[in-house]
Amino acid sequence: MAYIDLHSPVVLSEPGIILDGSDASWKVCTKGYSVVVDCDGFTIRHMRFRPGAFEYGDCLSLNPGSKNGLLEYCSLSWGVDSLLDVYTENLEIRYCIFSEPLQATPLHASQGYGIGVAGGAKNIDIHHCLIAHSFNRNPKIGGTQNSKFRFANNVVYNCYYNLHAEPVGSVNPYYLDLMGNYFKNGPESYPMSAVGFANISRPDLQLVYLQGNIGPYRPTDDLPEIDIVSPSDQAEITLLESPSMGTPEWLTDAQTAYADVLAHAGATLPERDAIDARIVADVQNGTGGFINDPSEVGGWVD
């Protein structure tokens, strides 16, 4: 493993920047501090971001200036606060692994967060990703300004709370397409974890399309689509008859996506590392759990 030991946060600000670890002879991983993207037209692929408990921050933060980006085949673990924070627009995230945000640390005595999509973000497409061993924000979506989001063909495993969405403000609605996702409980999941929405009695602000999602409340595809949503939140949304961002050509059923994600997600060049291999095995075997420090699971490996 080739570690890039960061002693302060790194800000990527050059427009059109490409951060690509696919041609490296060694597996490339940042350690120590956050990486912040604040530029237009960025591409990040086959990188590992595993800062550890050195600062209060995220593995990767996409600032409002980071528009028109692609994040693919990356692995994010061991952030203090969130693994990924998204404040941008026109972003595609695909085939990434998000795992083991640190729980109680000297810097953050709370719970670990997965992916936070903040108010102001829009046109966000997250597909074929794995989120594992995360307490909250798996992901959390804050929609505003008629923003559109797609969360499709992802696997979410052993998260206390699964996806939760809410409007930011009370004027314009947001649109969310949930399609072909596989939500799997683990040792530390809430017993009947489900997709959640804000309880604000404004279904006109939460416009949702549901298709083929599998989870504890909807274990088979012959059940009503609405069953994937927590029973207490079902009256909080308006169901759409068609997806707001269209139906992508790559869309599959949830079972097919489950196998595809476990086989191909994460930084896999030059090969999948031992940390991601352990996470995938946890999903397959129903094992693993939340951690407070990387040393609990072997730390940074060679």
C-alpha positions as CSV (number, residue, x, y, z in Angstrom):
1,M,0.0,0.0,0.0
2,A,1.3,3.5,-0.9
3,Y,0.2,5.9,1.8
4,I,0.0,9.6,1.3
5,D,0.4,10.9,4.9
6,L,-1.4,14.2,5.1
7,H,-0.5,16.6,7.9
8,S,-3.3,19.1,7.1
9,P,-6.4,19.1,4.9
10,V,-5.7,19.2,1.2
11,V,-7.9,21.4,-1.0
12,L,-8.2,20.5,-4.7
13,S,-9.0,23.7,-6.5
14,E,-7.7,23.4,-10.1
15,P,-10.7,23.1,-12.6
16,G,-10.8,19.8,-14.4
17,I,-8.5,18.0,-11.9
18,I,-8.2,14.3,-12.3
19,L,-7.2,12.2,-9.2
20,D,-6.6,8.7,-10.6
21,G,-5.0,5.8,-8.8
22,S,-5.8,3.2,-11.5
23,D,-2.4,3.3,-13.2
24,A,-0.3,3.2,-10.0
25,S,1.8,0.1,-9.3
26,W,0.7,0.3,-5.6
27,K,-2.7,0.7,-4.0
28,V,-2.9,4.4,-3.1
29,C,-4.4,5.6,0.1
30,T,-4.6,9.0,1.9
31,K,-4.2,9.0,5.7
32,G,-4.3,11.6,8.4
33,Y,-6.4,14.5,7.2
34,S,-9.3,15.3,4.9
35,V,-9.3,15.9,1.2
36,V,-11.5,18.7,0.0
37,V,-12.7,19.3,-3.6
38,D,-13.5,22.8,-4.5
39,C,-13.3,22.9,-8.3
40,D,-15.5,22.4,-11.4
41,G,-15.2,19.3,-13.6
42,F,-13.4,16.9,-11.3
43,T,-12.8,13.2,-11.6
44,I,-11.7,10.9,-8.8
45,R,-11.2,7.2,-9.3
46,H,-9.5,4.2,-7.7
47,M,-8.4,6.1,-4.6
48,R,-8.7,5.2,-0.9
49,F,-9.4,7.8,1.7
50,R,-8.8,6.6,5.3
51,P,-7.9,9.5,7.6
52,G,-8.4,8.0,11.0
53,A,-8.9,9.9,14.2
54,F,-6.4,12.7,13.6
55,E,-8.8,15.6,13.0
56,Y,-12.5,16.4,13.2
57,G,-13.4,16.1,9.5
58,D,-14.6,13.9,6.7
59,C,-12.7,11.5,4.5
60,L,-13.7,13.5,1.5
61,S,-15.7,16.7,1.2
62,L,-17.2,18.1,-2.0
63,N,-17.6,21.8,-1.5
64,P,-20.2,24.0,-3.3
65,G,-17.7,24.9,-5.9
66,S,-17.1,21.3,-6.9
67,K,-19.7,21.0,-9.7
68,N,-19.9,18.5,-12.5
69,G,-17.9,15.7,-10.9
70,L,-17.4,12.0,-11.0
71,L,-16.4,9.8,-8.0
72,E,-16.0,6.2,-9.0
73,Y,-14.3,3.0,-7.7
74,C,-13.1,4.7,-4.5
75,S,-13.0,3.4,-0.9
76,L,-13.7,5.7,2.0
77,S,-13.3,4.6,5.7
78,W,-12.5,5.8,9.2
79,G,-13.6,9.4,8.9
80,V,-14.4,11.5,12.0
81,D,-17.9,12.9,11.3
82,S,-18.8,11.8,7.8
83,L,-17.2,9.6,5.2
84,L,-18.4,11.9,2.5
85,D,-20.1,15.3,2.6
86,V,-21.8,16.6,-0.6
87,Y,-22.6,20.2,-1.2
88,T,-22.3,20.2,-4.9
89,E,-24.4,19.8,-8.0
90,N,-24.3,17.6,-11.1
91,L,-22.4,14.7,-9.5
92,E,-22.3,11.0,-10.2
93,I,-21.0,8.6,-7.5
94,R,-20.7,4.9,-8.6
95,Y,-19.0,1.7,-7.5
96,C,-17.6,3.1,-4.2
97,I,-17.4,1.6,-0.8
98,F,-18.2,3.7,2.2
99,S,-17.5,1.9,5.5
100,E,-16.8,2.2,9.2
101,P,-17.1,5.9,10.0
102,L,-15.6,6.2,13.5
103,Q,-18.0,6.4,16.4
104,A,-16.9,7.8,19.7
105,T,-13.5,9.4,19.5
106,P,-11.7,12.1,21.5
107,L,-12.6,14.5,18.6
108,H,-16.2,13.4,18.1
109,A,-18.0,11.8,21.0
110,S,-21.1,11.0,18.9
111,Q,-21.9,8.5,16.2
112,G,-20.3,7.9,12.8
113,Y,-22.0,9.2,9.6
114,G,-21.9,7.8,6.1
115,I,-22.9,10.2,3.3
116,G,-24.4,13.6,3.9
117,V,-26.0,15.3,0.9
118,A,-26.6,18.8,2.2
119,G,-29.1,21.4,1.3
120,G,-28.1,23.2,-1.9
121,A,-26.9,20.0,-3.5
122,K,-28.8,18.9,-6.6
123,N,-28.7,16.5,-9.5
124,I,-26.9,13.8,-7.5
125,D,-26.8,10.3,-8.8
126,I,-25.5,7.5,-6.4
127,H,-25.5,4.0,-7.8
128,H,-23.7,0.6,-7.3
129,C,-22.2,1.7,-4.0
130,L,-21.8,-0.1,-0.7
131,I,-22.4,1.6,2.6
132,A,-21.5,-0.6,5.6
133,H,-21.2,-0.3,9.4
134,S,-22.4,3.3,9.7
135,F,-24.8,4.6,12.4
136,N,-26.5,7.4,10.5
137,R,-26.7,9.3,7.1
138,N,-26.8,6.2,4.9
139,P,-27.2,8.5,3.1
140,K,-29.0,11.6,4.5
141,I,-30.4,13.7,1.7
142,G,-31.4,17.4,2.2
143,G,-33.4,18.5,-0.7
144,T,-34.2,22.0,-1.8
145,Q,-34.7,24.2,-4.9
146,N,-36.5,21.5,-6.9
147,S,-33.4,19.4,-6.6
148,K,-33.3,15.8,-8.0
149,F,-31.6,12.8,-6.5
150,R,-31.2,9.2,-7.6
151,F,-30.2,6.4,-5.3
152,A,-30.2,3.2,-7.3
153,N,-28.7,-0.3,-7.2
154,N,-26.8,0.3,-4.0
155,V,-26.2,-2.0,-1.0
156,V,-26.7,-0.7,2.5
157,Y,-25.5,-3.1,5.3
158,N,-25.5,-3.0,9.1
159,C,-26.5,0.6,9.5
160,Y,-28.6,1.7,12.5
161,Y,-30.5,4.1,10.3
162,N,-30.8,3.6,6.5
163,L,-31.5,6.4,4.0
164,H,-33.3,9.4,5.4
165,A,-34.5,12.4,3.3
166,E,-35.9,15.8,4.2
167,P,-36.7,19.1,2.6
168,V,-34.6,22.1,3.4
169,G,-37.0,25.1,3.5
170,S,-40.7,25.0,2.9
171,V,-41.2,26.4,-0.6
172,N,-39.9,24.1,-3.2
173,P,-40.0,20.3,-3.2
174,Y,-37.3,17.8,-3.9
175,Y,-37.4,14.7,-6.1
176,L,-36.0,11.3,-5.1
177,D,-35.8,8.2,-7.2
178,L,-35.1,5.0,-5.1
179,M,-34.6,2.0,-7.5
180,G,-33.3,-1.5,-7.0
181,N,-31.5,-1.0,-3.7
182,Y,-30.7,-3.8,-1.3
183,F,-30.9,-2.9,2.4
184,K,-29.5,-5.7,4.7
185,N,-29.6,-5.7,8.4
186,G,-26.5,-6.6,10.5
187,P,-25.6,-7.0,14.1
188,E,-26.0,-3.3,15.0
189,S,-28.9,-2.4,12.7
190,Y,-32.1,-1.0,14.1
191,P,-34.3,-4.2,14.3
192,M,-36.7,-3.1,11.5
193,S,-34.6,-0.4,9.8
194,A,-36.4,1.2,6.9
195,V,-36.1,4.2,4.5
196,G,-37.2,7.3,6.4
197,F,-38.6,10.8,5.6
198,A,-39.1,14.0,7.5
199,N,-42.3,14.1,9.6
200,I,-43.5,17.5,8.6
201,S,-47.0,16.8,7.2
202,R,-46.0,18.3,3.8
203,P,-46.1,15.4,1.3
204,D,-46.1,18.0,-1.4
205,L,-42.5,18.7,-0.7
206,Q,-41.3,15.1,-0.7
207,L,-41.8,13.6,-4.2
208,V,-40.6,10.1,-4.4
209,Y,-40.4,7.3,-7.0
210,L,-40.0,3.7,-5.7
211,Q,-39.1,0.7,-7.7
212,G,-37.8,-2.7,-6.7
213,N,-36.1,-2.0,-3.4
214,I,-35.5,-4.9,-1.0
215,G,-35.2,-4.5,2.8
216,P,-36.5,-5.7,6.2
217,Y,-40.0,-4.3,5.6
218,R,-40.0,-5.4,1.9
219,P,-38.1,-8.7,1.7
220,T,-39.5,-9.8,-1.7
221,D,-40.4,-7.9,-4.9
222,D,-44.0,-9.0,-4.9
223,L,-44.9,-6.7,-2.0
224,P,-46.1,-3.1,-2.4
225,E,-43.4,-0.6,-3.3
226,I,-44.3,1.6,-0.4
227,D,-43.4,-1.1,2.1
228,I,-39.7,-0.1,1.9
229,V,-40.6,3.1,3.7
230,S,-41.0,3.2,7.5
231,P,-44.8,2.8,8.2
232,S,-44.7,6.0,10.3
233,D,-43.3,8.0,7.3
234,Q,-45.5,6.7,4.4
235,A,-48.0,9.5,4.6
236,E,-45.2,12.0,4.5
237,I,-44.4,11.5,0.8
238,T,-46.1,11.8,-2.6
239,L,-45.4,8.8,-4.8
240,L,-44.4,9.6,-8.4
241,E,-45.6,7.5,-11.3
242,S,-42.2,7.8,-13.1
243,P,-38.7,8.5,-12.0
244,S,-37.7,12.2,-12.0
245,M,-34.3,11.5,-13.4
246,G,-35.4,8.8,-15.9
247,T,-34.7,5.1,-16.0
248,P,-31.0,4.4,-16.6
249,E,-30.0,1.7,-19.0
250,W,-27.8,0.0,-16.3
251,L,-30.7,-0.5,-13.8
252,T,-31.1,-4.0,-12.6
253,D,-33.2,-5.7,-9.9
254,A,-31.8,-5.5,-6.3
255,Q,-30.6,-9.0,-6.1
256,T,-28.5,-8.6,-9.3
257,A,-27.2,-5.3,-8.0
258,Y,-26.2,-6.9,-4.6
259,A,-23.9,-9.4,-6.4
260,D,-22.5,-6.7,-8.8
261,V,-21.7,-4.3,-6.0
262,L,-20.0,-6.9,-3.8
263,A,-17.9,-8.1,-6.7
264,H,-16.8,-4.7,-8.2
265,A,-17.3,-1.8,-5.8
266,G,-14.4,0.1,-4.2
267,A,-10.8,0.8,-5.3
268,T,-10.1,-2.4,-7.1
269,L,-6.9,-1.5,-9.0
270,P,-4.3,-2.8,-8.9
271,E,-6.4,-5.1,-6.6
272,R,-9.0,-4.8,-3.8
273,D,-7.2,-4.4,-0.5
274,A,-7.6,-6.4,2.7
275,I,-9.8,-3.7,4.3
276,D,-12.4,-3.7,1.6
277,A,-12.2,-7.5,1.3
278,R,-13.1,-7.7,5.0
279,I,-16.0,-5.4,4.6
280,V,-17.4,-7.3,1.7
281,A,-17.0,-10.6,3.6
282,D,-19.0,-9.0,6.5
283,V,-21.8,-8.2,4.2
284,Q,-21.9,-11.7,2.8
285,N,-21.6,-13.4,6.2
286,G,-23.7,-11.0,8.3
287,T,-20.7,-10.0,10.5
288,G,-18.8,-6.9,11.6
289,G,-19.8,-3.8,13.5
290,F,-19.2,-0.2,14.4
291,I,-15.8,0.9,15.5
292,N,-14.2,3.7,17.4
293,D,-10.7,3.3,16.2
294,P,-9.0,1.7,13.2
295,S,-6.9,-0.4,15.5
296,E,-10.0,-2.4,16.4
297,V,-10.0,-4.0,12.9
298,G,-6.2,-4.2,12.3
299,G,-5.5,-0.6,11.3
300,W,-3.8,0.5,8.1
301,V,-2.5,-2.5,6.2
302,D,0.4,-2.9,3.8
